[in-house]
């Protein structure tokens, strides 16, 4: 069982942000505990065929890749989000059903640990290497806040999908 806490070990801003991001990540993983592989790939919302547990976890993984590696660090985007088109806006969600949920969760957890270390070396006021399309520059603090918001929002989606799949609530 995934152990989660939103209480930081110290009360400085960086530790609070890191703790809340980890809490949101851990919550996403907890929402998937005990689900069958078949259910992990099933989309219970008829109007949202990509809304699967696998799809949501893969989306979270690649969203972090985009915001940390591409926007903040300025690396080239080699992930599936870069391949998005008008006809296929969420390739990371569509292709997720090709992978076992356990693999997606393990990759997400490993990537989270890597990013935790990576961003620890940067000041919260450090400016992202890539601006938004409109030229707006964000800093690491904004990126972390955004990832907390994005992950928490998708945790609500994971809640709904899981309840529709097998009646499991909470976590």
MITORKE-545369 format. One record per residue (C-alpha): residue in three letters; x, y, z. Coordinates in steps of 0.05 Angstrom, whole numbers, plus 32768, in hexadecimal, padded with zeros to 4 digits. Each point is the difference from the previous one (the first is absolute). Layout:
<seros>
<sero lumza="ALA" u="X" v="Y" w="Z"/>
...
</seros>
This chain:
<seros>
<sero lumza="UNK" u="8000" v="8000" w="8000"/>
<sero lumza="UNK" u="801A" v="8045" w="7FED"/>
<sero lumza="UNK" u="800F" v="802A" w="803E"/>
<sero lumza="UNK" u="7FF2" v="8049" w="7FF6"/>
<sero lumza="UNK" u="8008" v="803F" w="8029"/>
<sero lumza="UNK" u="7FF5" v="8049" w="7FF2"/>
<sero lumza="UNK" u="8026" v="8015" w="803E"/>
<sero lumza="UNK" u="8046" v="8017" w="7FEF"/>
<sero lumza="UNK" u="803C" v="7FED" w="802B"/>
<sero lumza="UNK" u="8012" v="804A" w="8002"/>
<sero lumza="UNK" u="7FD8" v="803F" w="7FF2"/>
<sero lumza="UNK" u="802A" v="8025" w="7FCD"/>
<sero lumza="UNK" u="7FDF" v="800F" w="7FBE"/>
<sero lumza="UNK" u="8028" v="7FCE" w="7FD6"/>
<sero lumza="UNK" u="7FF0" v="7FC7" w="8030"/>
<sero lumza="UNK" u="7FB6" v="8012" w="8001"/>
<sero lumza="UNK" u="7FFD" v="8001" w="7FB4"/>
<sero lumza="UNK" u="8027" v="7FBE" w="7FF9"/>
<sero lumza="UNK" u="7FD4" v="7FDF" w="8034"/>
<sero lumza="UNK" u="7FBF" v="8015" w="7FDE"/>
<sero lumza="UNK" u="8019" v="7FE9" w="7FBC"/>
<sero lumza="UNK" u="8016" v="7FBD" w="801D"/>
<sero lumza="UNK" u="7FBD" v="7FFA" w="8024"/>
<sero lumza="UNK" u="7FDA" v="800B" w="7FBE"/>
<sero lumza="UNK" u="802D" v="7FCE" w="7FDC"/>
<sero lumza="UNK" u="7FF7" v="7FCD" w="8037"/>
<sero lumza="UNK" u="7FB5" v="800A" w="7FFE"/>
<sero lumza="UNK" u="7FFF" v="7FF2" w="7FB5"/>
<sero lumza="UNK" u="8025" v="7FBF" w="800C"/>
<sero lumza="UNK" u="7FD2" v="7FED" w="803B"/>
<sero lumza="UNK" u="7FC3" v="8009" w="7FD3"/>
<sero lumza="UNK" u="801B" v="7FC7" w="7FD5"/>
<sero lumza="UNK" u="800F" v="7FCE" w="8037"/>
<sero lumza="UNK" u="7FDE" v="7FBD" w="7FF9"/>
<sero lumza="UNK" u="7FE0" v="800D" w="7FBD"/>
<sero lumza="UNK" u="8001" v="7FC9" w="7FCC"/>
<sero lumza="UNK" u="8029" v="8008" w="7FC0"/>
<sero lumza="UNK" u="7FC0" v="7FFB" w="7FD8"/>
<sero lumza="UNK" u="7FDE" v="8037" w="8028"/>
<sero lumza="UNK" u="803F" v="802C" w="7FFD"/>
<sero lumza="UNK" u="7FF6" v="8003" w="7FB4"/>
<sero lumza="UNK" u="7FB4" v="8008" w="8000"/>
<sero lumza="UNK" u="7FE0" v="8043" w="7FF3"/>
<sero lumza="UNK" u="7FBF" v="8002" w="8027"/>
<sero lumza="UNK" u="7FEA" v="8044" w="7FE6"/>
<sero lumza="UNK" u="7FE1" v="7FF6" w="7FBB"/>
<sero lumza="UNK" u="800F" v="8047" w="7FEA"/>
<sero lumza="UNK" u="8049" v="7FFC" w="8018"/>
<sero lumza="UNK" u="801F" v="7FC3" w="7FDF"/>
<sero lumza="UNK" u="8047" v="8013" w="8016"/>
<sero lumza="UNK" u="7FED" v="8009" w="804A"/>
<sero lumza="UNK" u="8020" v="7FC1" w="801C"/>
<sero lumza="UNK" u="802B" v="7FF6" w="803E"/>
<sero lumza="UNK" u="803B" v="7FEE" w="7FD2"/>
<sero lumza="UNK" u="7FF3" v="803E" w="7FD5"/>
<sero lumza="UNK" u="7FFC" v="802F" w="803B"/>
<sero lumza="UNK" u="8040" v="7FE6" w="8021"/>
<sero lumza="UNK" u="8025" v="8003" w="7FBE"/>
<sero lumza="UNK" u="7FE6" v="8047" w="7FF5"/>
<sero lumza="UNK" u="8019" v="8015" w="8045"/>
<sero lumza="UNK" u="8044" v="7FE3" w="7FF0"/>
<sero lumza="UNK" u="8007" v="8024" w="7FBF"/>
<sero lumza="UNK" u="7FE4" v="8042" w="801B"/>
<sero lumza="UNK" u="8038" v="8000" w="8033"/>
<sero lumza="UNK" u="8032" v="7FF1" w="7FC9"/>
<sero lumza="UNK" u="7FE6" v="803B" w="7FD8"/>
<sero lumza="UNK" u="8000" v="8033" w="8038"/>
<sero lumza="UNK" u="8041" v="7FEC" w="8021"/>
<sero lumza="UNK" u="802C" v="7FE7" w="7FC7"/>
<sero lumza="UNK" u="7FE5" v="8028" w="7FC6"/>
<sero lumza="UNK" u="7FE7" v="8042" w="801D"/>
<sero lumza="UNK" u="802B" v="8008" w="803E"/>
<sero lumza="UNK" u="8041" v="7FDF" w="7FEA"/>
<sero lumza="UNK" u="7FF8" v="8011" w="7FB6"/>
<sero lumza="UNK" u="800B" v="7FBA" w="7FE4"/>
<sero lumza="UNK" u="7FE2" v="7FE9" w="7FBF"/>
<sero lumza="UNK" u="7FBC" v="7FDF" w="8006"/>
<sero lumza="UNK" u="8007" v="7FB8" w="7FEA"/>
<sero lumza="UNK" u="7FC2" v="7FE9" w="8026"/>
<sero lumza="UNK" u="7FBC" v="7FEE" w="7FE4"/>
<sero lumza="UNK" u="7FE1" v="8044" w="8011"/>
<sero lumza="UNK" u="802D" v="801E" w="7FCB"/>
<sero lumza="UNK" u="7FDE" v="7FD2" w="7FCD"/>
<sero lumza="UNK" u="7FBB" v="801B" w="8011"/>
<sero lumza="UNK" u="7FD7" v="8016" w="7FC5"/>
<sero lumza="UNK" u="7FBA" v="801D" w="7FF7"/>
<sero lumza="UNK" u="7FE8" v="7FBA" w="7FEE"/>
<sero lumza="UNK" u="8027" v="7FDE" w="8039"/>
<sero lumza="UNK" u="8007" v="8034" w="8038"/>
<sero lumza="UNK" u="8011" v="7FCE" w="8037"/>
<sero lumza="UNK" u="802D" v="7FC9" w="7FE2"/>
<sero lumza="UNK" u="801D" v="7FF1" w="8045"/>
<sero lumza="UNK" u="7FBA" v="7FEC" w="8018"/>
<sero lumza="UNK" u="7FEF" v="7FD7" w="7FC2"/>
<sero lumza="UNK" u="8041" v="7FD8" w="7FFF"/>
<sero lumza="UNK" u="8000" v="7FF3" w="804C"/>
<sero lumza="UNK" u="7FD4" v="7FC3" w="7FF7"/>
<sero lumza="UNK" u="803B" v="7FDE" w="7FDE"/>
<sero lumza="UNK" u="8025" v="7FFC" w="8043"/>
<sero lumza="UNK" u="7FF1" v="7FDC" w="8041"/>
<sero lumza="UNK" u="7FE8" v="802F" w="8037"/>
<sero lumza="UNK" u="8038" v="7FE7" w="802E"/>
<sero lumza="UNK" u="8034" v="8016" w="7FCD"/>
<sero lumza="UNK" u="7FE0" v="8045" w="7FF8"/>
<sero lumza="UNK" u="7FFD" v="8009" w="804C"/>
<sero lumza="UNK" u="8048" v="7FEA" w="8008"/>
<sero lumza="UNK" u="8018" v="8030" w="7FC9"/>
<sero lumza="UNK" u="7FD7" v="8039" w="801E"/>
<sero lumza="UNK" u="801D" v="7FF2" w="8046"/>
<sero lumza="UNK" u="8048" v="7FFC" w="7FE5"/>
<sero lumza="UNK" u="7FF7" v="803F" w="7FD8"/>
<sero lumza="UNK" u="7FE3" v="8024" w="803D"/>
<sero lumza="UNK" u="803D" v="7FED" w="8029"/>
<sero lumza="UNK" u="802E" v="8019" w="7FC9"/>
<sero lumza="UNK" u="7FDB" v="8042" w="7FFA"/>
<sero lumza="UNK" u="8000" v="8009" w="804C"/>
<sero lumza="UNK" u="804C" v="7FFD" w="7FFE"/>
<sero lumza="UNK" u="8005" v="8029" w="7FC0"/>
<sero lumza="UNK" u="7FD8" v="803C" w="8019"/>
<sero lumza="UNK" u="8020" v="7FFF" w="8045"/>
<sero lumza="UNK" u="803E" v="801D" w="7FDE"/>
<sero lumza="UNK" u="7FDB" v="803D" w="7FE7"/>
<sero lumza="UNK" u="7FE7" v="803E" w="8024"/>
<sero lumza="UNK" u="7FB4" v="8008" w="8001"/>
<sero lumza="UNK" u="800A" v="8044" w="7FDD"/>
<sero lumza="UNK" u="8029" v="7FE1" w="7FC8"/>
<sero lumza="UNK" u="7FE1" v="8012" w="7FBD"/>
<sero lumza="UNK" u="7FEA" v="7FCA" w="7FD0"/>
<sero lumza="UNK" u="802B" v="7FF9" w="7FC1"/>
<sero lumza="UNK" u="7FC4" v="8001" w="7FD2"/>
<sero lumza="UNK" u="7FCB" v="8037" w="8002"/>
<sero lumza="UNK" u="7FB7" v="7FF3" w="7FF0"/>
<sero lumza="UNK" u="7FEB" v="800D" w="7FB8"/>
<sero lumza="UNK" u="7FEA" v="8046" w="8014"/>
<sero lumza="UNK" u="8046" v="800E" w="801E"/>
<sero lumza="UNK" u="7FED" v="7FF9" w="8049"/>
<sero lumza="UNK" u="803A" v="7FE6" w="802A"/>
<sero lumza="UNK" u="7FEF" v="7FD5" w="803C"/>
<sero lumza="UNK" u="802D" v="7FEA" w="8039"/>
<sero lumza="UNK" u="8009" v="7FBD" w="8023"/>
<sero lumza="UNK" u="7FD0" v="8014" w="8037"/>
<sero lumza="UNK" u="7FC9" v="8009" w="7FCC"/>
<sero lumza="UNK" u="8011" v="7FBE" w="7FDE"/>
<sero lumza="UNK" u="7FFA" v="7FDB" w="8043"/>
<sero lumza="UNK" u="7FBE" v="8022" w="8011"/>
<sero lumza="UNK" u="7FE6" v="7FEF" w="7FBB"/>
<sero lumza="UNK" u="8014" v="7FB7" w="8008"/>
<sero lumza="UNK" u="7FDD" v="7FFD" w="8043"/>
<sero lumza="UNK" u="7FC1" v="801D" w="7FE0"/>
<sero lumza="UNK" u="8004" v="7FD3" w="7FC3"/>
<sero lumza="UNK" u="800C" v="7FC0" w="8027"/>
<sero lumza="UNK" u="7FCA" v="8011" w="8033"/>
<sero lumza="UNK" u="7FCD" v="800E" w="7FC9"/>
<sero lumza="UNK" u="800F" v="7FBE" w="7FDF"/>
<sero lumza="UNK" u="7FFA" v="7FDD" w="8044"/>
<sero lumza="UNK" u="7FB7" v="8014" w="7FFD"/>
<sero lumza="UNK" u="7FFB" v="7FDE" w="7FBC"/>
<sero lumza="UNK" u="8022" v="7FC2" w="801C"/>
<sero lumza="UNK" u="7FCD" v="8000" w="8039"/>
<sero lumza="UNK" u="7FC5" v="8001" w="7FD0"/>
<sero lumza="UNK" u="801D" v="7FCC" w="7FD0"/>
<sero lumza="UNK" u="8012" v="7FD1" w="803A"/>
<sero lumza="UNK" u="7FBB" v="8005" w="801F"/>
<sero lumza="UNK" u="7FDE" v="7FF2" w="7FBD"/>
<sero lumza="UNK" u="802F" v="7FC5" w="7FF3"/>
<sero lumza="UNK" u="7FF9" v="7FDA" w="8041"/>
<sero lumza="UNK" u="7FDC" v="802B" w="8034"/>
<sero lumza="UNK" u="8041" v="800F" w="8025"/>
<sero lumza="UNK" u="7FFE" v="8045" w="8020"/>
<sero lumza="UNK" u="802E" v="8027" w="802D"/>
<sero lumza="UNK" u="804B" v="7FF3" w="8001"/>
</seros>
